[in-house]
Amino acid sequence: MLNAGWAQGKPECPRIDALNAMATRLLIPSLCFVLCASSLHAQTLLKSPPPPANEPSLVINPLNPQQRILGTNVNLLFTSDDAGNTWQQREVRSTLGFYGDPVLIADKQGVYYLCHLAQNNKLVWPEWFDRIVVQRSTDGGKSFTDGCGVGWHEGKVQDKPWMALDEMNRSPYKGRLYLAWTEFDRYGSKNPADSSRIRFAYSDNGGDTFSVPVVVSDSLGDCADGDNTVEGATMAVNRDGEVLLCWAAHNKIYLDKSSDGGKTWGTDQLIAIQHDGWEQDFSGVMRANGMPFITADAHGGIYIVWSDRLILRERNNETTSDCDVFYRYSKNGGQDWGPVQRLNNDGNSGTDQYMPHISTDPRNGKAYVLFYDRRHSSENVFMDVYLAELRNGKMLRQVRVTNAAAAPAGKEEFFGDYIAVSAAGKHIGTAYTMLRDGTVTVETRNFRSKELQARQDFTPQPYLDVYAEKRSDRFFIHYAYPGVKGFSLRLYRMNELVYTQGFNRPVRSEGDVMLPKSRFRKGLYEAVMESNLGKVSYRFYLD
């Protein structure tokens, strides 16, 4: 999706970072690319020059699961030949321009396809997004074709693309490459005469050329890039070669189907009411995307996942509704659908789960859903990432992917509109945006299917983190101290003790403390958490 910040410059992140931005540079070595050894508990951080990397798209090569490619905004590409242990970074270019929204897929022969937004250097933002660009790599991502431009329509903006491949043995259209996206008459316009719609095209020659685009969505949306915009097209192909395309608009999730390889489409089908719409609001996040994602499994099933606020709860003497991840499953290729089901298993925690992404493993037929999760943040502020494993539409397990929760990046920092999971050959790769050491970056974590059961027992090491809301009087300290009967939390300013709180047999071994900024003077602080087993400290600047 489009983001004006890339074109016009981005404000600084409002998070309280270690010793603020300057102190972070003093305490933490400047690294362009940080690699950690891969293991069940290791994370790999991909750090890039500004603008920060976000909106990852990840694909595992089904021919060789050791090989995988990760794309991020604006035009960065990371390749790995050792199952994500190490990554090589470079930029991808096209004479048609490359300006974000990367989407990567791979076929069974190990050919990679990459689509993204164009950047017509003869135009200005946002008019320069005048087509979708599709590029191809046959050498493991070392090089890509210059690309084919798709969807040019004079004066209109082409945005938010997605791709799918037909590799079904009994499909008459096997080998066909599908592309769908949103067209804006005039991006950002409030004129009711300007509309948005879902467009679609296909290629029978590996993306060298595409068919004349057609409009799929029966109804139009506005051009505000919000809940009433027709947006978020993703696709799956069932075993008979039918193309299923879903998107969000007007607080609804829609599905349409083509039985002739994308030449013609049926009537839009309502999959779910999305009460909160697809543009969802969360503490400390500029914007979050609840758009649907669709995928097919090896057993003929189809999944659609999205996020929404449904359940009203009492929180801080107020009635509120937290966000959850939901899904529907069809066991017969999209002919009939089971009920809407809540996916996250945090009980009634009253915290948010959002921005899901889904992938299925062609080898074992399992589906994997990745999503942001705040269940360990008692004030519903700090973020983790969780992974759910399903088979035949039923939940098998959920595991915590991140080793530690992180503060949000703040309302002024673009965090991206989607995250990524890819599964192939019993390998699962994940990629997601997080704020670490004051920098918005992409983290990756890799699992084997058999490792997920052991990961359910993961317990974090003791740690602290801090986040301050820029336009309020509140700041938050996140603590994790499992395995102790009690501990103390103290704040020091220039070696002077200014706050202390004891936790005797705490109900939660991980949670948050909310404090008023007005109670404390500006300056350098150190938070210290201590028990009979030792102490953990975290330094930050309170502005």
Rosetta blueprint (number, residue, H / E / L):
1 M L
2 L L
3 N L
4 A H
5 G H
6 W H
7 A H
8 Q H
9 G L
10 K L
11 P L
12 E L
13 C L
14 P L
15 R L
16 I L
17 D L
18 A L
19 L L
20 N H
21 A H
22 M H
23 A H
24 T H
25 R H
26 L H
27 L H
28 I L
29 P L
30 S L
31 L L
32 C L
33 F L
34 V L
35 L L
36 C L
37 A L
38 S L
39 S L
40 L L
41 H L
42 A L
43 Q L
44 T E
45 L E
46 L E
47 K L
48 S L
49 P L
50 P L
51 P L
52 P L
53 A L
54 N L
55 E L
56 P L
57 S E
58 L E
59 V E
60 I E
61 N L
62 P L
63 L L
64 N L
65 P L
66 Q L
67 Q L
68 R E
69 I E
70 L E
71 G E
72 T E
73 N L
74 V L
75 N L
76 L E
77 L E
78 F E
79 T E
80 S E
81 D L
82 D L
83 A L
84 G L
85 N L
86 T L
87 W L
88 Q E
89 Q E
90 R E
91 E E
92 V L
93 R L
94 S L
95 T L
96 L L
97 G L
98 F L
99 Y L
100 G L
101 D L
102 P L
103 V E
104 L E
105 I E
106 A E
107 D L
108 K L
109 Q L
110 G L
111 V L
112 Y E
113 Y E
114 L E
115 C E
116 H E
117 L E
118 A L
119 Q L
120 N L
121 N L
122 K L
123 L L
124 V L
125 W L
126 P L
127 E L
128 W L
129 F L
130 D L
131 R L
132 I E
133 V E
134 V E
135 Q E
136 R E
137 S E
138 T L
139 D L
140 G L
141 G L
142 K L
143 S L
144 F L
145 T L
146 D L
147 G L
148 C E
149 G E
150 V E
151 G L
152 W L
153 H L
154 E L
155 G L
156 K L
157 V E
158 Q E
159 D E
160 K E
161 P E
162 W E
163 M E
164 A E
165 L E
166 D L
167 E L
168 M L
169 N L
170 R L
171 S L
172 P L
173 Y L
174 K L
175 G L
176 R L
177 L E
178 Y E
179 L E
180 A E
181 W E
182 T E
183 E E
184 F E
185 D L
186 R L
187 Y L
188 G L
189 S L
190 K L
191 N L
192 P L
193 A L
194 D L
195 S L
196 S E
197 R E
198 I E
199 R E
200 F E
201 A E
202 Y E
203 S E
204 D L
205 N L
206 G L
207 G L
208 D L
209 T L
210 F L
211 S L
212 V L
213 P L
214 V E
215 V E
216 V L
217 S L
218 D L
219 S L
220 L L
221 G E
222 D L
223 C L
224 A L
225 D L
226 G L
227 D L
228 N L
229 T L
230 V L
231 E E
232 G E
233 A E
234 T E
235 M E
236 A E
237 V E
238 N L
239 R L
240 D L
241 G L
242 E L
243 V E
244 L E
245 L E
246 C E
247 W E
248 A E
249 A E
250 H L
251 N L
252 K E
253 I E
254 Y E
255 L E
256 D E
257 K E
258 S E
259 S L
260 D L
261 G L
262 G L
263 K L
264 T L
265 W L
266 G L
267 T L
268 D L
269 Q E
270 L E
271 I E
272 A E
273 I E
274 Q L
275 H L
276 D L
277 G L
278 W L
279 E E
280 Q E
281 D E
282 F E
283 S L
284 G L
285 V E
286 M E
287 R E
288 A E
289 N E
290 G L
291 M L
292 P L
293 F E
294 I E
295 T E
296 A E
297 D L
298 A L
299 H L
300 G L
301 G L
302 I E
303 Y E
304 I E
305 V E
306 W E
307 S E
308 D E
309 R E
310 L E
311 I E
312 L E
313 R E
314 E E
315 R E
316 N L
317 N L
318 E E
319 T E
320 T E
321 S E
322 D E
323 C E
324 D E
325 V E
326 F E
327 Y E
328 R E
329 Y E
330 S E
331 K L
332 N L
333 G L
334 G L
335 Q L
336 D L
337 W L
338 G L
339 P L
340 V L
341 Q E
342 R E
343 L L
344 N L
345 N L
346 D L
347 G L
348 N L
349 S L
350 G L
351 T L
352 D L
353 Q E
354 Y E
355 M E
356 P E
357 H E
358 I E
359 S E
360 T E
361 D L
362 P L
363 R L
364 N L
365 G L
366 K L
367 A E
368 Y E
369 V E
370 L E
371 F E
372 Y E
373 D E
374 R L
375 R L
376 H L
377 S L
378 S L
379 E L
380 N L
381 V L
382 F L
383 M E
384 D E
385 V E
386 Y E
387 L E
388 A E
389 E E
390 L E
391 R E
392 N L
393 G L
394 K E
395 M E
396 L E
397 R E
398 Q E
399 V E
400 R E
401 V L
402 T L
403 N L
404 A L
405 A L
406 A E
407 A L
408 P L
409 A L
410 G E
411 K L
412 E L
413 E L
414 F L
415 F L
416 G L
417 D L
418 Y L
419 I L
420 A E
421 V E
422 S E
423 A E
424 A E
425 G L
426 K L
427 H E
428 I E
429 G E
430 T E
431 A E
432 Y E
433 T E
434 M E
435 L E
436 R E
437 D L
438 G L
439 T E
440 V E
441 T E
442 V E
443 E E
444 T E
445 R E
446 N E
447 F E
448 R E
449 S H
450 K H
451 E H
452 L H
453 Q H
454 A H
455 R H
456 Q L
457 D L
458 F L
459 T L
460 P L
461 Q L
462 P L
463 Y E
464 L E
465 D E
466 V E
467 Y E
468 A E
469 E L
470 K L
471 R L
472 S L
473 D L
474 R E
475 F E
476 F E
477 I E
478 H E
479 Y E
480 A E
481 Y L
482 P L
483 G L
484 V L
485 K L
486 G E
487 F E
488 S E
489 L E
490 R E
491 L E
492 Y E
493 R E
494 M L
495 N L
496 E E
497 L E
498 V E
499 Y E
500 T E
501 Q E
502 G E
503 F E
504 N E
505 R L
506 P L
507 V L
508 R L
509 S L
510 E E
511 G E
512 D E
513 V E
514 M E
515 L E
516 P E
517 K H
518 S H
519 R H
520 F L
521 R L
522 K L
523 G E
524 L E
525 Y E
526 E E
527 A E
528 V E
529 M E
530 E E
531 S E
532 N L
533 L L
534 G E
535 K E
536 V E
537 S E
538 Y E
539 R E
540 F E
541 Y E
542 L E
543 D L
